[in-house]
């Protein structure tokens, strides 16, 4: 069963955007608030003053870096879990 898409109006970095998502309201709000916070924090740096496009690109790079890092960690944890499961399976075979 597919989720229902909903439209939200979101203010990010002083601009209004329409966000379309099938996620729950709380999650969408959390994402919007996080992006707005990141934009404001980066834009407050003197080197970024007045350059919204550059700020947005740098935020996208930072978010992508975090995502890829998390995916790498998940992949490593899966490999680690598979090794543990193999060891446990081998132990069970020895015991039986």
N, C-alpha and C positions, 0 to 999 in steps of 0.2 A: 504494500500500500504506500503510495507516494504522499509526502507531506504537502500541505497547502502553502503556496507562496503568499506572503503578506508584504505589503508596502509600508515603509516607515519614512517619516521625514526626520532627518537628522542634521543637527548643526555641528559641523566639524570645521574648526579653525575659522569661525565666523561666516561660513558659507552653508547654505541649506542644500542638502542632497537627498535624493530619494534612494533608499536602500531596499532592495527586494531580497527576501530570504525566506527559507522554510524552517529556520531555527526558531526556538522559542524567544519570546519577547525579552526576557532577562538577558539571554546570551547576546542578542543583537545590541541591546543597550550597553552591555559590557564592552563589546567590540568597538562601538562608536565612541564611548568614553575613553577607551584606551588609545585609539587613534588620535582623538582630539587632544588628549593629554600629551602624547608623544610629539605631536605637531607644535603645541604651545611651548613645551620644554626646549625643543630644538630651535624654534624660532626666536626664543629669548636670548640666544647666544649672539653676541655682537656681530660675528661673521655671517649670520644668517638674516639679519634685519632686512625685512621687505622683500625677501625672495621666496615666495610661497611655493613656486614650482620646484626649486632646488630643495626646499624643506620636505616637500612631499616625496621626491625621489629618494632622498636620504632615509626617510622613514620607511619607504617600501624596501629599500636595501636592508635596513636593520631588521625589519619584520621577516624578510625572506631568509636572512642569515639565521635568525632565531628558529624559524621553521625547519630549515635544513639541519641545523644542529640537533633539534629535538628528534627529527626523523632518523638521523644517524645514531643517536642514543637508543632509540627504540629498536633499530635494526641490530645493534650490538647486544641489547638485552634479549632479543629473540634468539640470537645465536647462543648466548650464555644459557638461556633457559633450555634450549634444545640439547646442549651438552649435558646439563644437569639431568634432564629426562633420560638421556641415553645411559648415563651412569646409574641412575635409579633402576632402569630396566635391566641393566646388566647385573646389578645387585639382586634384583628379584629372581633372575634366572639362576643365580648361584644358590640362593636360599632354597628355591624350589627343587 
